[in-house]
């Protein structure tokens, strides 16, 4: 068993589903680093129930490379697992367990590199950055980046180890998640015109949202590097009503915009808000003055569009041995690193085809290939 595989077994055993604390895993990693003489900084959430971890190996006064990964995983509830989700199982060249692909496999490889980093005299530092709550909107890394703002030297590159089968990824879409609450007026359904049907008015808004989404498919707004090549809009959840014979007073729906990096997803939300205020709310309030529509932002992160001609692209190509740059449909904290002035790329072991599913796995070969990529990074950073 490789060092990376052994460490992956330790990491998978921690249930770091986003609704849970990640502190037990952070304790483990902090002890592991301390045992090797590496100090680490914690950045907690407001409740101190979760933490990011940041550690530097090498000189502090030079720009280095950040190896970034998130510690949280998605739930296993309702999934039919053949293998225990929070124990590592090797079977026919695959390593099964929640988070093996997304993305504890990468974290395990990074931790396995620590002894070699300490043995090599480094001309550039390597930074280890672990965050919480990426799966629910890239929440934790924001506090980590805020803490790094105080440092005098910014890294030259951040490699985010989301599963890409170790293909260099330079771009992904941004995301905005919104909630709409429609408040109408209840009455007996026999007198429906005297009420304000919240579900029906929510349906009008959802229909308009679909129309806005269709308008974003025009050829002049597309970017062929992405699949699908346009900004997408979808309603994912809706609830409302109490009984069929009561005009519903409340309806709530959640929607999201997955925006091309050049597009502002808030423009879609603002267009829907303008439609609501101009075409829906006046009719509702004409029947009952207390009727209203409210919009709330749930989460957001920016897209990523690193130039193929940048130093960041050149470096990841040399580490991966490929200039076949790609994009991915899922989001990462890459756009947040970029906004903080740290060029970012995405490259890690495994495939998102296995992520978020029962019997999630990363192959033994992919883990070994990630170890080899990190050795190339070490060679670049050493004297």
Buried (B, 14 or more C-beta within 10 A) or exposed (E): EBBBBEBBBBBBBBBBBBEBBBBEBBBBBBEBBEEBEBEBBBBBBEEEEBBBBBBBBBBEEBEBBBBBBBBBBBBBEEBEBEBBBBEBBBEEEBBBBBBBBBBBBBBBBBBBBBEBBEEBEBEBBBBBBBBBBBBBBBBBBBBBBEBBEEEEEBBBBBBBBBBBBBBBBBBBBBBBBBBBBBBBBBBEBEEBEEBBBBBBBBBBBBEBBBEBBEBBEEEEBBBEBBEEBBBBBEBEEBEBBEEEEBBBBBBBBBBBBBBBBEBBBBBBBEBBBEBBEEEBBEEBBEBBEEBBBEBEEEBBBBBBBBEBEBEBBEBBBBBBEBEEBBBBEBBBBBBBBBEBEBBBBBBBBBBBEBBBBBBBBBBBEBBBBBBEBBEBBBEBBBE
